[in-house]
């Protein structure tokens, strides 16, 4: 019996070292070498400080910035530790109330010309994770006039910035064109600094 316990203990020790130390260390080293940016959270750095991640949405409510897609995480918006959808169906009164509130806020902040335009759905509904960092090009275009007016910039200049930050479908096939809101807003701040 002692021999079987000794063998079992040695096997436990060997597999703990292989699966608990060597394998995680190998994967970590490989990820840091081959995929350094992704392995470290796809952080966006400015002046040596992390200002956000390309993978997580952030709240923007100032009229001079492009607004993100609403977050469904609670109790704090865009909380990466609480990623989830609202689980509210299309007949949910709470969802209708939230969408109406978001529509009212968008229309109040929009220019008169935009107020008559249909609001893109991704500006009033949250994604399934509640953390989506992207909006559709239509949602970005909807906000151009407001941002240009607030920043006292030509709308054409802001539209060119949106076009420059529009990411195509992956491999030309998968997904939809999208705009990373944080990167676009950082580029806007770069325009203001010039």
VEXTORLO-489299 format. One record per residue: x negated, y negated, z of N, C-alpha, C in turn. Coordinates in steps of 0.1 Angstrom, whole numbers. Each point is the difference from the previous one (the first is absolute). Example, Ala and Ser with C-alpha at 12.3 -4.5 7.8 and 13.67 -1.06 7.14 Angstrom:
2
+-------+-------+-------+-------+-------+-------+-------+-------+-------+
:    nu :    nv :    nw :   cau :   cav :   caw :    cu :    cv :    cw :
+-------+-------+-------+-------+-------+-------+-------+-------+-------+
:  -132 :    57 :    78 :     9 :   -12 :     0 :    -9 :   -12 :     0 :
:     4 :   -11 :    -7 :    -9 :   -11 :     0 :     8 :   -11 :     8 :
+-------+-------+-------+-------+-------+-------+-------+-------+-------+
//
This chain:
194
+-------+-------+-------+-------+-------+-------+-------+-------+-------+
:    nu :    nv :    nw :   cau :   cav :   caw :    cu :    cv :    cw :
+-------+-------+-------+-------+-------+-------+-------+-------+-------+
:    -8 :    12 :     0 :     8 :   -12 :     0 :    -9 :   -13 :     0 :
:   -11 :     0 :     7 :    -9 :   -11 :     1 :    -5 :    -3 :   -14 :
:    -3 :    11 :    -8 :    -6 :    -2 :   -13 :    10 :    -7 :    -9 :
:    13 :     4 :     1 :    11 :    -7 :    -9 :     1 :   -14 :     4 :
:     0 :    -4 :    13 :     1 :   -14 :     5 :   -12 :    -8 :    -5 :
:   -12 :     6 :     1 :   -12 :    -7 :    -5 :     1 :    -3 :   -15 :
:     4 :    10 :    -8 :     2 :    -1 :   -14 :    11 :   -11 :    -3 :
:    11 :     0 :     7 :    11 :   -10 :    -2 :    -5 :   -14 :     3 :
:    -8 :    -1 :    11 :    -5 :   -13 :     4 :   -10 :    -5 :   -10 :
:    -9 :     8 :    -5 :    -9 :    -4 :   -10 :     7 :    -4 :   -13 :
:    10 :     8 :    -4 :     8 :    -4 :   -12 :     6 :   -14 :     2 :
:     6 :    -2 :    12 :     6 :   -13 :     3 :   -10 :   -11 :    -1 :
:   -12 :     2 :     5 :   -10 :   -10 :     0 :    -5 :    -3 :   -14 :
:    -2 :    11 :    -8 :    -4 :    -2 :   -14 :    10 :    -7 :    -8 :
:    13 :     4 :     1 :    10 :    -7 :    -8 :     3 :   -14 :     4 :
:    -1 :    -2 :    13 :     1 :   -14 :     5 :   -11 :    -9 :    -6 :
:   -12 :     5 :     0 :   -11 :    -8 :    -6 :     2 :    -2 :   -15 :
:     5 :    10 :    -7 :     2 :    -1 :   -15 :    12 :    -9 :    -3 :
:    12 :     3 :     6 :    12 :    -8 :    -3 :     2 :   -12 :     8 :
:    -6 :    -1 :    12 :     2 :   -12 :     8 :   -12 :   -10 :    -1 :
:   -11 :     4 :    -4 :   -12 :    -9 :    -1 :    -5 :    -1 :   -14 :
:    -5 :    11 :    -6 :    -7 :     0 :   -13 :    10 :    -5 :   -11 :
:    12 :     6 :    -1 :     9 :    -4 :   -11 :     4 :   -14 :     1 :
:     5 :    -5 :    11 :     4 :   -14 :     1 :   -12 :   -10 :    -3 :
:   -12 :     4 :     5 :   -12 :    -8 :    -3 :    -3 :    -1 :   -15 :
:     1 :    12 :    -6 :    -2 :     1 :   -15 :    10 :    -9 :    -8 :
:    13 :     2 :     4 :    10 :    -8 :    -7 :    -2 :   -15 :     2 :
:    -3 :    -4 :    12 :    -2 :   -14 :     3 :   -12 :    -6 :    -8 :
:   -11 :     7 :     0 :   -12 :    -4 :    -8 :     4 :    -1 :   -14 :
:     7 :    10 :    -6 :     3 :     0 :   -14 :    10 :   -12 :    -3 :
:    10 :    -2 :     9 :     9 :   -11 :    -2 :    -7 :   -14 :     0 :
:    -9 :    -1 :     9 :    -8 :   -13 :     2 :    -8 :    -3 :   -12 :
:    -6 :    11 :    -6 :    -9 :    -2 :   -12 :     8 :    -1 :   -13 :
:    10 :     9 :    -2 :     7 :     0 :   -12 :    12 :   -10 :    -1 :
:     6 :    -3 :    11 :    13 :    -8 :     0 :    -1 :   -10 :    12 :
:   -11 :    -7 :     1 :    -2 :    -9 :    12 :    11 :   -10 :     2 :
:     6 :    -6 :   -10 :    10 :   -10 :     2 :    13 :     7 :     6 :
:     4 :    10 :    -7 :    12 :     7 :     5 :    -2 :     7 :    13 :
:   -11 :     5 :     3 :    -3 :     7 :    13 :     1 :   -10 :    11 :
:    -2 :   -13 :    -2 :     0 :   -10 :    10 :    12 :    -9 :     0 :
:    11 :     5 :    -6 :    13 :    -6 :     0 :     3 :   -10 :   -11 :
:    -8 :    -1 :   -10 :     1 :    -9 :   -11 :     2 :   -14 :     5 :
:    -9 :    -4 :     9 :     1 :   -13 :     6 :    -4 :   -11 :   -10 :
:     7 :   -12 :     1 :    -3 :   -12 :    -7 :    -8 :    -9 :     9 :
:   -12 :    -3 :    -3 :    -8 :    -8 :     9 :    -2 :   -15 :    -6 :
:     1 :    -9 :     9 :    -3 :   -14 :    -3 :    -9 :    -6 :    11 :
:   -11 :    -6 :    -4 :    -9 :    -6 :     9 :    -4 :    10 :    11 :
:    -2 :    13 :    -3 :    -4 :    10 :     9 :    10 :     5 :     9 :
:    13 :    -4 :    -2 :    11 :     4 :     9 :    10 :     7 :    -9 :
:     6 :    11 :     6 :    11 :     7 :    -7 :    12 :    -8 :     1 :
:     7 :    -3 :   -11 :    12 :    -8 :     0 :    12 :     9 :    -3 :
:    -2 :    13 :    -3 :    11 :     9 :    -3 :    -6 :    12 :    -8 :
:    10 :     8 :    -4 :    -3 :    12 :    -8 :     8 :     0 :   -13 :
:    -6 :     5 :   -10 :     7 :     1 :   -13 :    12 :     9 :     1 :
:     0 :     9 :    10 :    10 :    10 :     1 :    12 :    -3 :     9 :
:    -1 :   -11 :     8 :    11 :    -4 :    10 :     5 :   -14 :    -3 :
:    13 :    -1 :     0 :     6 :   -13 :    -2 :    -2 :    -9 :    12 :
:     2 :   -13 :    -2 :    -1 :   -10 :    10 :    12 :    -9 :    -1 :
:     4 :    -6 :    11 :    11 :   -10 :    -2 :    -5 :   -13 :    -4 :
:     7 :    -6 :   -10 :    -2 :   -14 :    -4 :    13 :    -7 :    -1 :
:     2 :   -11 :     7 :    12 :    -7 :     0 :    -1 :   -15 :    -4 :
:   -12 :    -5 :    -2 :    -3 :   -13 :    -4 :     4 :    -2 :   -14 :
:     6 :   -11 :    -4 :     5 :    -2 :   -14 :   -11 :    -1 :   -10 :
:   -13 :    -3 :     5 :   -11 :    -1 :    -9 :    -7 :    14 :    -3 :
:     6 :    11 :     5 :    -5 :    13 :    -2 :    10 :     9 :    -7 :
:    -5 :    10 :    -7 :     9 :    10 :    -5 :     4 :     9 :    12 :
:    13 :     3 :     0 :     6 :     8 :    11 :    -1 :    14 :    -3 :
:    -3 :     8 :    10 :    -1 :    15 :    -1 :    14 :     6 :     0 :
:    -1 :    13 :    -4 :    12 :     8 :     2 :     3 :     1 :    14 :
:    13 :     0 :     4 :     4 :     1 :    15 :    -5 :    13 :     6 :
:    -3 :     0 :    12 :    -5 :    12 :     8 :    12 :     6 :     8 :
:     0 :    13 :     0 :    10 :     7 :     8 :    -6 :     6 :    13 :
:   -13 :    -4 :     3 :    -6 :     5 :    12 :     5 :    -8 :    12 :
:     2 :     7 :    11 :     5 :    -8 :    12 :    -8 :     5 :    12 :
:     0 :    -8 :    10 :     6 :   -13 :     1 :    -7 :   -11 :    -6 :
:   -13 :     2 :    -5 :    -8 :   -10 :    -6 :    -1 :     3 :   -15 :
:     2 :   -10 :    -9 :    -1 :     2 :   -14 :   -14 :     4 :    -4 :
:    -2 :     8 :   -10 :   -12 :     4 :    -6 :   -10 :     7 :    10 :
:     6 :     7 :     9 :    -7 :     8 :    11 :    -4 :    13 :    -6 :
:   -13 :     2 :    -3 :    -5 :    13 :    -6 :     3 :    12 :     9 :
:     1 :    -2 :    13 :     2 :    11 :     9 :    15 :     4 :     1 :
:     8 :    -8 :    -7 :    15 :     3 :     1 :     5 :     2 :   -14 :
:    -7 :     5 :   -10 :     4 :     1 :   -13 :    12 :     9 :    -2 :
:    11 :    -6 :    -5 :    12 :     7 :    -3 :    10 :    -8 :    -7 :
:     9 :     6 :    -6 :    11 :    -8 :    -6 :    11 :    -3 :    10 :
:     9 :    -8 :    -4 :    11 :    -3 :     9 :    10 :    11 :     1 :
:     0 :     9 :    -9 :    10 :    11 :    -1 :    15 :    -6 :    -1 :
:     1 :   -12 :    -5 :    13 :    -6 :    -2 :     5 :     3 :   -15 :
:    11 :     6 :    -1 :     5 :     3 :   -14 :     7 :   -11 :    -6 :
:     4 :     1 :   -13 :     6 :   -11 :    -7 :    13 :    -5 :     6 :
:     6 :     8 :     8 :    13 :    -5 :     6 :    -2 :    -5 :    14 :
:   -12 :    -1 :     5 :    -3 :    -4 :    13 :     3 :   -15 :     2 :
:     9 :    -4 :     9 :     2 :   -14 :     3 :   -13 :    -8 :     4 :
:    -8 :     7 :     8 :   -13 :    -6 :     4 :    -9 :    -3 :   -12 :
:     0 :     9 :    -9 :    -8 :    -3 :   -12 :     5 :   -12 :    -8 :
:    14 :     0 :    -2 :     6 :   -11 :    -7 :    -3 :   -13 :     7 :
:     1 :     0 :    13 :    -3 :   -13 :     7 :   -14 :    -4 :    -1 :
:   -10 :     9 :     0 :   -14 :    -3 :    -1 :    -3 :    -5 :   -14 :
:     6 :     6 :   -10 :    -2 :    -4 :   -14 :     6 :   -14 :    -2 :
:    12 :    -3 :     5 :     6 :   -13 :    -1 :    -8 :   -11 :     6 :
:    -6 :     3 :    12 :    -9 :    -9 :     7 :   -12 :    -3 :    -8 :
:    -6 :    10 :    -6 :   -12 :    -2 :    -8 :     3 :    -7 :   -13 :
:    11 :     2 :    -6 :     5 :    -7 :   -12 :     1 :   -15 :     3 :
:     7 :    -3 :    12 :     2 :   -14 :     4 :   -13 :    -7 :     2 :
:   -10 :     7 :     6 :   -13 :    -6 :     3 :    -7 :    -3 :   -13 :
:     0 :    10 :   -10 :    -6 :    -2 :   -13 :     6 :   -12 :    -8 :
:    13 :     0 :     0 :     7 :   -10 :    -7 :    -2 :   -14 :     6 :
:    -1 :    -1 :    13 :    -2 :   -13 :     7 :   -14 :    -5 :    -4 :
:   -10 :     9 :     0 :   -14 :    -4 :    -3 :    -2 :    -2 :   -15 :
:     8 :     5 :    -9 :    -2 :     0 :   -14 :     4 :   -14 :    -6 :
:    -6 :    -2 :   -12 :     4 :   -12 :    -7 :    14 :     2 :    -5 :
:     7 :   -11 :    -4 :    14 :     1 :    -5 :     0 :     9 :   -13 :
:   -10 :     0 :    -8 :     0 :     8 :   -12 :     0 :    15 :     4 :
:    -9 :     3 :    10 :    -1 :    14 :     4 :    12 :     5 :     8 :
:     7 :    -9 :     7 :    12 :     3 :     8 :    11 :     7 :    -8 :
:     0 :    -3 :   -13 :    11 :     5 :    -9 :    -5 :    13 :    -6 :
:   -13 :     4 :     1 :    -6 :    12 :    -6 :     3 :    12 :    10 :
:     2 :    11 :    -6 :     1 :    13 :     8 :   -13 :     2 :     8 :
:     2 :     3 :    13 :   -12 :     3 :     8 :    -4 :    15 :    -2 :
:   -13 :     2 :    -3 :    -4 :    14 :    -1 :     2 :     8 :    12 :
:     4 :    12 :    -1 :     5 :     8 :    11 :   -12 :     3 :    10 :
:   -12 :     0 :    -4 :   -11 :     3 :     9 :    -3 :   -12 :    10 :
:     6 :   -12 :    -3 :    -2 :   -11 :    10 :    11 :     1 :    11 :
:    10 :     8 :    -1 :    10 :     1 :    10 :     1 :    13 :     7 :
:    -6 :    11 :    -6 :     0 :    13 :     6 :   -14 :     5 :     4 :
:    -1 :     7 :    10 :   -13 :     6 :     5 :    -3 :    13 :    -8 :
:   -12 :     3 :    -1 :    -5 :    12 :    -6 :     2 :    12 :    10 :
:    -1 :    12 :    -4 :     2 :    11 :     8 :   -10 :     1 :    12 :
:   -12 :    -5 :    -2 :   -10 :     0 :    11 :     2 :   -13 :     9 :
:     6 :   -10 :    -6 :     1 :   -13 :     8 :   -13 :    -8 :     0 :
:   -10 :     5 :    -8 :   -13 :    -6 :     1 :    -6 :    -4 :   -14 :
:     9 :     0 :   -10 :    -5 :    -2 :   -14 :    -7 :   -13 :    -2 :
:   -12 :     0 :    -5 :    -8 :   -13 :    -2 :     3 :    -6 :   -13 :
:     8 :     7 :    -9 :     3 :    -5 :   -13 :    14 :    -5 :    -2 :
:     1 :    -9 :   -10 :    13 :    -4 :    -5 :     0 :     2 :   -15 :
:    11 :     1 :    -6 :     1 :     1 :   -15 :    -4 :   -13 :    -6 :
:    -5 :     0 :   -13 :    -3 :   -12 :    -7 :    12 :    -9 :    -1 :
:    12 :     5 :    -1 :    12 :    -8 :     0 :     2 :    -7 :    13 :
:    -3 :     6 :    11 :     1 :    -6 :    13 :   -10 :   -11 :     2 :
:   -12 :     2 :    -6 :   -10 :   -11 :     1 :     4 :   -12 :    -9 :
:     5 :     4 :   -12 :     4 :   -11 :    -9 :    12 :    -8 :     6 :
:     9 :     6 :     7 :    11 :    -7 :     6 :    -5 :   -10 :    10 :
:   -11 :     2 :     6 :    -6 :   -10 :    10 :    -9 :   -10 :    -5 :
:    -4 :     0 :   -13 :   -10 :    -9 :    -6 :     4 :   -14 :     2 :
:    12 :    -4 :    -3 :     5 :   -14 :     0 :    -1 :    -5 :    15 :
:     4 :     7 :     9 :     0 :    -4 :    14 :   -15 :    -2 :     5 :
:    -9 :    10 :    -3 :   -14 :    -1 :     4 :    -6 :   -12 :    -7 :
:     2 :    -2 :   -13 :    -6 :   -11 :    -8 :     5 :   -13 :     6 :
:    13 :    -2 :     3 :     5 :   -12 :     5 :    -6 :    -3 :    13 :
:     0 :     9 :     9 :    -6 :    -2 :    14 :   -14 :    -3 :    -1 :
:    -8 :     6 :    -8 :   -14 :    -2 :    -1 :    -4 :   -11 :    -9 :
:    10 :    -6 :    -7 :    -2 :   -11 :    -9 :   -11 :     4 :   -11 :
:     3 :    11 :    -6 :    -8 :     6 :   -11 :     9 :     2 :   -12 :
:    -5 :     1 :   -12 :     8 :     3 :   -12 :     5 :    14 :     1 :
:    12 :     2 :    -3 :     6 :    14 :     0 :    -7 :     9 :    -9 :
:    -6 :    -5 :   -11 :    -7 :     8 :   -10 :   -13 :     6 :     7 :
:    -6 :    -8 :     8 :   -12 :     4 :     7 :     3 :    11 :    10 :
:    11 :    -1 :     7 :     4 :    10 :    10 :     5 :    13 :    -8 :
:     6 :    -2 :   -11 :     5 :    12 :    -8 :   -13 :     7 :    -6 :
:   -10 :    -7 :    -4 :   -12 :     6 :    -4 :    -7 :     8 :    11 :
:     1 :    -5 :    12 :    -6 :     7 :    12 :     8 :    13 :     2 :
:    13 :    -1 :    -1 :     9 :    12 :     1 :    -4 :    11 :   -10 :
:    -1 :    -5 :   -13 :    -4 :     9 :   -11 :   -14 :     7 :     3 :
:    -9 :    -8 :     5 :   -13 :     5 :     3 :     0 :    10 :    11 :
:     9 :    -1 :     9 :     1 :    10 :    12 :    10 :    11 :    -2 :
:     6 :     1 :   -12 :     9 :    11 :    -3 :    -8 :    12 :    -3 :
:     2 :    11 :     7 :    -6 :    12 :    -2 :     9 :     9 :    -9 :
:    -6 :     6 :   -10 :     8 :     8 :    -9 :     3 :    14 :     6 :
:     8 :     8 :    -8 :     2 :    14 :     4 :   -13 :     7 :     1 :
:    -1 :     9 :    10 :   -12 :     8 :     2 :    -2 :     9 :   -12 :
:   -11 :     0 :    -7 :    -3 :     7 :   -12 :     9 :    -3 :   -11 :
:     7 :   -11 :     1 :    10 :    -4 :   -10 :    13 :     8 :     0 :
:     1 :     9 :     9 :    12 :     9 :     1 :     8 :     0 :    13 :
:    -7 :     0 :    11 :     6 :     2 :    13 :     3 :   -12 :     7 :
:    11 :    -1 :     7 :     4 :   -12 :     8 :     5 :   -11 :    -9 :
:     1 :   -11 :     7 :     5 :   -12 :    -7 :   -10 :   -11 :     1 :
:     0 :   -10 :    -8 :    -9 :   -12 :     2 :     4 :    -6 :    13 :
:   -10 :    -6 :     7 :     1 :    -5 :    13 :    -9 :   -11 :     3 :
:     3 :    -8 :    10 :    -9 :   -11 :     4 :    -2 :     1 :    15 :
:   -13 :     0 :     4 :    -3 :     1 :    14 :     1 :   -14 :     6 :
:     9 :    -2 :     9 :     4 :   -13 :     5 :   -12 :    -6 :     8 :
:    -7 :     7 :     8 :   -11 :    -6 :     8 :   -11 :    -5 :    -9 :
:    -4 :     8 :   -10 :   -10 :    -4 :    -9 :     4 :   -12 :    -8 :
:    13 :    -1 :    -4 :     5 :   -11 :    -8 :     0 :   -13 :     9 :
:     4 :     2 :    12 :     0 :   -12 :     9 :   -14 :    -5 :     4 :
:   -10 :    10 :     1 :   -13 :    -4 :     2 :    -6 :    -8 :   -12 :
:     4 :     4 :   -12 :    -4 :    -7 :   -12 :     6 :   -14 :    -1 :
:    13 :    -1 :     5 :     6 :   -13 :     1 :    -8 :    -9 :     9 :
:    -4 :     5 :    12 :    -8 :    -8 :     9 :   -13 :    -4 :    -6 :
:    -5 :     9 :    -9 :   -13 :    -4 :    -7 :     3 :   -11 :   -10 :
:    11 :    -1 :    -6 :     4 :   -11 :    -9 :     0 :   -13 :     8 :
:     6 :     1 :    12 :     2 :   -12 :     8 :   -13 :    -6 :     5 :
:   -10 :    10 :     2 :   -13 :    -4 :     5 :    -8 :    -8 :   -11 :
:     3 :     3 :   -13 :    -7 :    -7 :   -10 :     4 :   -14 :    -2 :
+-------+-------+-------+-------+-------+-------+-------+-------+-------+
//
